[in-house]
Amino acid sequence: MAEHKLNPNTWIEKYSDYLFNYTIVRVDDREIAKDIVQETFFAGLRSMKNFKGEASERTWLISILKRKIIDHYRKINSNKGKAEVRMAYNSDADSEGDWLEERVADPYAENAESKIENNELGKAIHNCLSKLPEKQATIFRMKTIDGFDTETICNEFDITASNLWVIIHRARTAMAACMEKNWF
Amino acid sequence: MKKNYNLFIPCDEAQHVCDKSQYKEASLFEKIKLSLHLAFCKVCLQYNRKNTKLTNIISKNNAQESLYLDLNEKNSLQNMFERELNR
């Protein structure tokens, strides 16, 4: 097996999405996930000299990330004063210290495809939005994408509710036609 | 808007209810009137389909987008990391 090398300069660009995606499905909070990913990169930087070159860069980072996620779980658990986490990582003592790199499961980038599609979908939506008149686009975005409620938007733009619905209706019709042409 | 207790509603009202229901703001009675209207009005049925489809893909996009870092978040991460790297 070829010797793997660490190159921290490319970490963020190459792995931040993957690590973040890995974290967010486990902790379900964007802010916490961001912190954990950041800590992971810093921890990786600090312990670069411990890297043995047996695993790939990403596997190694994921193994650190897993520790961080477990730490997070433990923290939120001990806050409530419960649950001591016990895990038997490895039965034989020989491989002590190696268990991190050994035990990482690395399901290869199963999200790659959906991500590309998602980027294109996002682009198509933004493209169609940009073709709408500015006011319609803003209100549509606030209502549909940002999820503000009717009242807030009405106050913001100083319009009545039925006014808003007319704007939404026009925007939706235009968006549907545009997406029909460019996406479906 | 004044309450309309008539079960049969004109197309413009049907489409209004359809828009509202995309944001879960239509009442049950309104939704019943809408589905009754959709049972005989092909034009509104078509509109309803497109509208629902639009809602679906936008929410799908929203849901997926939040699973990834956006550009700003990535940049701030990159900045902080570079600062750490140069120490």
Interface residues (C-beta under 8 A of the other chain):
Chain A: P8 N9 W11 I12 E13 S16 D17 F20 N21 I24 V25 R30 K34 V37 Q38 F41 F42 L45 S114 K115 N118 L121 G122 I125 K143 T144 I145 T150 S162 W165 I168 H169 R172 T173 M175 A176 M179 E180 W183 F184
Chain B: M1 Q15 H16 D19 K20 Q22 Y23 E25 Y47 K50 N51 K53 L54 T55 I57 I58 K60 N61 N62 Q64 E65 S66 L67 Y68 L69 E73 K74 L77 Q78 M80 F81 E84 L85
